[in-house]
């Protein structure tokens, strides 16, 4: 599980960890019964105090997102399937952060949308170009 903490985020680190676990569930990189890194392992990866990770895990356990099997580790709860509302909240969070950066850098929403569409078109053309050799080889 990849957890990214933002040092510029004003939220406490344990909340950022909780949000990263929820995000992983929404985007499908974590599934029910998947193991999570141990408190010691994740704190070592993130270079933070183990109590911070422990606090995040305790809160997630209280919410029913994860469960602890003593002697075996921490796992994603079978009841933690994300719904459309959580997916919408994730989209809005991403949009909010992008809009904040856009305004901070003096870019209009129209300019942002134009840039996004250009990037999508460029990525689509690169994806098409990389598929071409395989299609020719099959012919």
DRENMI-524367 format. One record per atom (N, C-alpha, C, O): residue in three letters; x negated, y negated, z. Coordinates in steps of 0.02 Angstrom, whole numbers, padded with zeros to 5 digits, always signed. Atoms other than C-alpha are relative to their C-alpha. Example, Ala and Ser with C-alpha at 12.3 -4.5 7.8 and 13.67 -1.06 7.14 Angstrom:
2
ala-00045+00059+00000/ala-00615+00225+00390/ala-00045-00060+00000/ala-00097-00059+00033/ser+00042+00059-00003/ser-00684+00053+00357/ser+00039-00055+00037/ser+00014-00110+00045/
//
This chain:
139
unk-00042+00058+00000/unk+00000+00000+00000/unk-00045-00062+00000/unk-00091-00068+00040/unk+00039+00062+00006/unk-00069-00168-00051/unk+00036-00056+00037/unk+00094-00071+00022/unk-00027+00055-00038/unk-00039-00309+00072/unk-00042-00061-00014/unk-00103-00060-00004/unk+00035+00063+00012/unk-00084-00486+00024/unk+00024-00051+00051/unk+00083-00067+00055/unk-00016+00053-00048/unk-00091-00616+00161/unk-00024-00066-00029/unk-00078-00070-00058/unk+00016+00066+00026/unk-00089-00799+00114/unk-00023-00045+00058/unk+00018-00063+00100/unk+00024+00043-00055/unk-00200-00905+00229/unk+00033-00069+00000/unk+00032-00103+00051/unk-00033+00065+00004/unk-00105-01060+00169/unk+00073+00003+00022/unk+00105-00049+00030/unk-00069-00009-00021/unk+00063-00988+00220/unk+00006-00018+00074/unk-00035+00003+00114/unk-00008+00021-00069/unk+00127-01067+00380/unk+00031+00054+00044/unk+00030+00048+00106/unk-00032-00054-00039/unk+00218-00908+00432/unk-00053+00041+00036/unk-00109+00049+00010/unk+00048-00044-00035/unk+00134-00796+00561/unk-00018+00060-00042/unk+00021+00083-00084/unk+00024-00056+00039/unk+00032-00653+00491/unk+00045+00061+00005/unk+00055+00097-00044/unk-00042-00059-00006/unk+00147-00520+00562/unk+00062-00005-00043/unk+00086+00046-00069/unk-00058+00009+00045/unk+00294-00595+00465/unk-00020+00011-00072/unk+00019+00039-00111/unk+00024-00011+00068/unk+00191-00595+00306/unk-00007+00075-00013/unk+00010+00098-00067/unk+00007-00073+00009/unk+00151-00410+00333/unk+00069+00031-00008/unk+00079+00074-00051/unk-00068-00027+00005/unk+00335-00373+00361/unk+00029-00014-00070/unk+00060+00030-00100/unk-00026+00017+00066/unk+00381-00465+00201/unk-00034+00041-00055/unk-00002+00059-00104/unk+00036-00040+00050/unk+00247-00371+00104/unk+00026+00072-00002/unk+00031+00102-00055/unk-00028-00068-00002/unk+00318-00203+00162/unk+00069-00001-00034/unk+00084+00043-00074/unk-00066+00004+00032/unk+00494-00258+00113/unk-00006-00010-00076/unk+00031+00020-00114/unk+00010+00012+00071/unk+00430-00321-00055/unk-00020+00065-00035/unk+00005+00080-00090/unk+00020-00064+00029/unk+00346-00153-00088/unk+00059+00047-00008/unk+00062+00086-00056/unk-00060-00041+00006/unk+00512-00068-00056/unk+00043-00023-00058/unk+00069+00017-00096/unk-00043+00027+00052/unk+00606-00184-00172/unk-00028+00014-00070/unk+00009+00031-00115/unk+00029-00010+00066/unk+00483-00168-00316/unk-00016+00073-00015/unk-00033+00091-00071/unk+00007-00071+00012/unk+00467+00019-00292/unk-00069+00029+00009/unk-00081+00086-00011/unk+00066-00030-00013/unk+00286+00041-00239/unk+00000+00040+00065/unk-00045+00079+00077/unk-00010-00041-00059/unk+00348+00112-00074/unk+00069+00033-00005/unk+00117+00001-00027/unk-00063-00038+00002/unk+00483+00245-00061/unk+00013+00032+00067/unk-00031+00034+00110/unk-00016-00032-00064/unk+00573+00333+00079/unk-00048+00057+00016/unk-00068+00095-00028/unk+00046-00049-00028/unk+00462+00444+00186/unk-00073-00008-00021/unk-00115+00033-00004/unk+00071+00013+00017/unk+00302+00369+00111/unk-00036-00020+00064/unk-00009-00056+00106/unk+00039+00021-00059/unk+00165+00350+00241/unk-00027-00071-00009/unk-00043-00092-00064/unk+00031+00066-00001/unk+00103+00178+00289/unk-00070+00008+00030/unk-00082+00056+00067/unk+00066-00004-00032/unk-00078+00143+00336/unk+00008-00006+00076/unk+00055-00038+00100/unk-00001+00007-00073/unk-00115+00160+00521/unk-00012-00073+00018/unk-00038-00111-00023/unk+00012+00068-00024/unk-00122+00002+00624/unk-00074-00017-00006/unk-00092-00071-00030/unk+00072+00012+00002/unk-00310+00019+00637/unk-00024-00008-00073/unk-00064-00052-00088/unk+00021+00002+00071/unk-00331+00052+00450/unk+00021-00066-00033/unk-00019-00098-00066/unk-00023+00061+00032/unk-00223-00095+00394/unk-00033-00062+00030/unk-00051-00108-00007/unk+00034+00058-00030/unk-00299-00216+00519/unk-00072-00005-00024/unk-00098-00061-00033/unk+00068+00000+00025/unk-00471-00164+00459/unk-00002-00026-00073/unk-00046-00065-00091/unk-00003+00023+00069/unk-00422-00191+00276/unk+00013-00076-00004/unk-00017-00110-00046/unk-00019+00070+00003/unk-00346-00361+00313/unk-00044-00046+00042/unk-00038-00107+00040/unk+00045+00037-00044/unk-00480-00413+00437/unk+00038-00043+00050/unk+00023-00101+00060/unk-00040+00034-00050/unk-00352-00459+00569/unk+00004+00043+00063/unk-00016+00101+00063/unk-00006-00035-00063/unk-00316-00410+00748/unk+00051+00057-00006/unk+00105+00047-00034/unk-00047-00056+00003/unk-00234-00237+00764/unk+00068-00015+00032/unk+00119+00012+00012/unk-00063+00017-00032/unk-00102-00313+00879/unk+00048-00035-00048/unk+00109-00029-00041/unk-00041+00033+00050/unk-00040-00417+00732/unk+00037+00051-00043/unk+00097+00045-00055/unk-00030-00053+00040/unk-00010-00262+00626/unk+00050+00039+00043/unk+00104+00056+00020/unk-00044-00036-00046/unk+00065-00173+00776/unk+00066-00038+00010/unk+00119-00007+00011/unk-00060+00041-00009/unk+00187-00317+00802/unk+00045+00005-00062/unk+00106+00011-00056/unk-00039-00005+00063/unk+00241-00310+00618/unk+00033+00069-00003/unk+00092+00073-00019/unk-00028-00068+00002/unk+00265-00121+00627/unk+00056+00009+00051/unk+00106+00040+00036/unk-00052-00005-00051/unk+00365-00135+00789/unk+00064-00034-00022/unk+00119-00008-00012/unk-00059+00035+00024/unk+00481-00263+00712/unk+00034+00038-00057/unk+00095+00044-00059/unk-00028-00039+00055/unk+00503-00159+00554/unk+00035+00063+00026/unk+00085+00084-00001/unk-00031-00059-00030/unk+00541-00008+00662/unk+00066-00018+00032/unk+00116+00018+00025/unk-00062+00023-00031/unk+00672-00106+00760/unk+00054-00012-00053/unk+00113+00000-00041/unk-00047+00013+00055/unk+00752-00155+00593/unk+00020+00064-00036/unk+00066+00064-00076/unk-00017-00063+00033/unk+00755+00028+00538/unk-00033+00008-00068/unk-00015+00053-00105/unk+00035-00003+00065/unk+00638-00003+00390/unk-00051+00057+00001/unk-00062+00090-00049/unk+00051-00052-00007/unk+00504+00116+00456/unk+00014+00040+00063/unk+00053+00020+00106/unk-00005-00039-00062/unk+00490+00253+00587/unk-00069+00030+00014/unk-00110+00039-00030/unk+00064-00028-00023/unk+00347+00325+00688/unk+00011+00072+00020/unk+00057+00087+00059/unk+00001-00069-00021/unk+00315+00510+00704/unk-00063+00009+00041/unk-00118+00014+00013/unk+00058-00004-00045/unk+00201+00525+00855/unk-00047+00055-00022/unk-00027+00113-00031/unk+00051-00048+00019/unk+00040+00610+00807/unk-00006+00010-00075/unk-00052+00042-00099/unk+00000-00009+00073/unk+00081+00600+00621/unk-00007-00065-00038/unk-00035-00067-00093/unk+00007+00065+00034/unk+00092+00416+00578/unk+00065-00038-00006/unk+00115-00021+00025/unk-00057+00045+00012/unk+00212+00282+00519/unk+00023+00010-00072/unk-00017+00014-00118/unk-00029-00017+00065/unk+00330+00313+00374/unk+00058-00046-00016/unk+00088-00076+00028/unk-00057+00039+00023/unk+00461+00222+00270/unk+00063+00040+00017/unk+00067+00100+00004/unk-00063-00032-00020/unk+00635+00260+00335/unk+00041+00020-00061/unk+00043-00016-00111/unk-00044-00020+00055/unk+00753+00358+00222/unk+00059-00049-00009/unk+00089-00051-00063/unk-00056+00047+00003/unk+00884+00224+00261/unk-00020-00069-00025/unk+00020-00116-00021/unk+00025+00067+00017/unk+00778+00080+00195/unk+00004-00016-00074/unk-00033-00058-00099/unk-00006+00014+00072/unk+00833+00083+00013/unk+00021-00073-00011/unk+00070-00096+00018/unk-00017+00071+00013/unk+00833-00096-00053/unk+00064-00005-00042/unk+00078+00038-00084/unk-00060+00011+00039/unk+00995-00164-00121/unk-00009-00061-00046/unk-00062-00092-00046/unk+00004+00055+00047/unk+01033-00296-00252/unk-00011-00067+00036/unk-00044-00112+00009/unk+00008+00062-00038/unk+01041-00431-00119/unk-00074-00011+00018/unk-00099-00067+00015/unk+00072+00005-00016/unk+00861-00394-00066/unk-00040-00017-00062/unk-00087-00056-00059/unk+00034+00015+00063/unk+00806-00397-00247/unk+00010-00073-00020/unk-00036-00106-00042/unk-00014+00070+00015/unk+00892-00565-00272/unk-00041-00045+00046/unk-00067-00096+00023/unk+00039+00040-00048/unk+00807-00632-00115/unk-00074-00001-00022/unk-00107-00053-00016/unk+00069-00002+00024/unk+00638-00575-00185/unk-00009-00046-00059/unk-00057-00085-00062/unk+00004+00044+00059/unk+00672-00662-00351/unk+00001-00073+00021/unk-00037-00114-00005/unk-00005+00070-00022/unk+00722-00822-00262/unk-00062-00022+00036/unk-00083-00080+00030/unk+00062+00017-00034/unk+00568-00817-00153/unk-00056-00015-00049/unk-00094-00063-00040/unk+00050+00011+00052/unk+00456-00801-00305/unk+00013-00066-00036/unk-00032-00106-00046/unk-00018+00062+00035/unk+00550-00940-00394/unk-00014-00061+00043/unk-00038-00112+00018/unk+00012+00056-00046/unk+00538-01052-00240/unk-00074-00017+00003/unk-00093-00076+00001/unk+00073+00012-00003/unk+00349-01029-00230/unk-00026-00030-00065/unk-00068-00075-00064/unk+00021+00026+00065/unk+00327-01061-00417/unk+00022-00072-00007/unk-00016-00115-00030/unk-00025+00068+00005/unk+00436-01216-00409/unk-00040-00047+00045/unk-00055-00104+00024/unk+00042+00041-00044/unk+00336-01282-00261/unk-00067-00015-00032/unk-00090-00072-00032/unk+00065+00010+00034/unk+00172-01256-00355/unk+00008-00046-00060/unk-00035-00088-00074/unk-00013+00041+00059/unk+00247-01334-00511/unk+00005-00073+00020/unk-00027-00117-00011/unk-00008+00070-00023/unk+00299-01491-00418/unk-00065-00027+00028/unk-00082-00085+00017/unk+00063+00021-00030/unk+00136-01497-00322/unk-00051-00020-00054/unk-00093-00064-00042/unk+00047+00014+00054/unk+00042-01500-00488/unk+00027-00048-00053/unk-00004-00057-00106/unk-00027+00051+00046/unk+00153-01629-00573/unk+00025+00027-00066/unk+00023-00007-00117/unk-00025-00031+00061/unk+00226-01508-00700/unk+00076+00001+00003/unk+00105+00017+00055/unk-00073-00001+00001/unk+00407-01523-00753/unk+00025+00071-00008/unk-00012+00116-00030/unk-00030-00067+00006/unk+00524-01374-00750/unk+00001+00020-00074/unk-00011+00078-00090/unk+00000-00015+00071/unk+00539-01386-00940/unk-00069+00023-00024/unk-00074+00071-00063/unk+00069-00021+00018/unk+00349-01376-00958/unk-00015+00069+00027/unk-00047+00110-00006/unk+00010-00066-00030/unk+00346-01228-00840/unk+00035+00054-00041/unk+00005+00105-00057/unk-00037-00049+00039/unk+00481-01136-00938/unk-00033+00012-00068/unk-00036+00069-00091/unk+00034-00006+00064/unk+00390-01171-01101/unk-00063+00043+00008/unk-00076+00087-00033/unk+00060-00039-00013/unk+00229-01100-01027/unk+00016+00073+00013/unk-00018+00118-00011/unk-00020-00069-00014/unk+00318-00946-00961/unk+00019+00036-00064/unk-00002+00093-00076/unk-00021-00031+00064/unk+00397-00912-01131/unk-00060+00013-00045/unk-00063+00064-00079/unk+00061-00010+00039/unk+00227-00935-01216/unk-00038+00061+00025/unk-00062+00102-00014/unk+00035-00057-00029/unk+00147-00811-01096/unk+00035+00066-00015/unk+00002+00115-00032/unk-00038-00061+00016/unk+00285-00684-01122/unk-00010+00020-00072/unk-00022+00078-00088/unk+00010-00014+00071/unk+00269-00699-01310/unk-00071+00027-00013/unk-00080+00074-00052/unk+00070-00021+00008/unk+00079-00681-01299/unk-00009+00071+00026/unk-00040+00113-00007/unk+00006-00067-00028/unk+00091-00528-01187/unk+00036+00051-00043/unk+00012+00107-00052/unk-00037-00046+00043/unk+00222-00449-01299/unk-00039+00015-00064/unk-00040+00071-00088/unk+00039-00011+00061/unk+00112-00475-01452/unk-00062+00041+00014/unk-00082+00082-00027/unk+00057-00041-00018/unk-00039-00403-01361/unk+00020+00073+00012/unk-00016+00119-00007/unk-00024-00068-00012/unk+00063-00253-01307/unk+00015+00035-00066/unk+00000+00094-00074/unk-00015-00029+00066/unk+00123-00226-01485/unk-00064+00017-00037/unk-00068+00069-00070/unk+00063-00012+00034/unk-00054-00240-01552/unk-00036+00060+00029/unk-00068+00098-00008/unk+00034-00057-00030/unk-00120-00113-01428/unk+00036+00065-00013/unk+00006+00118-00009/unk-00038-00061+00017/unk+00018+00010-01474/unk-00012+00021-00072/unk-00005+00080-00088/unk+00007-00015+00071/unk-00019+00000-01660/unk-00048+00057-00016/unk-00030+00100-00056/unk+00046-00054+00017/unk-00173+00114-01664/unk+00029+00070+00015/unk+00016+00117-00022/unk-00029-00064-00017/unk-00077+00253-01579/unk+00054+00020-00049/unk+00062+00078-00067/unk-00053-00015+00048/unk+00068+00238-01698/unk-00031+00022-00067/unk-00005+00068-00098/unk+00033-00020+00062/unk-00051+00248-01848/unk-00029+00070+00005/unk-00027+00109-00043/unk+00030-00065-00009/unk-00138+00400-01776/unk+00051+00056-00004/unk+00035+00112-00024/unk-00052-00051+00001/unk+00027+00492-01761/unk+00026+00012-00069/unk+00053+00065-00083/unk-00029-00005+00067/unk+00076+00460-01942/unk-00036+00051-00043/unk-00017+00061-00101/
//
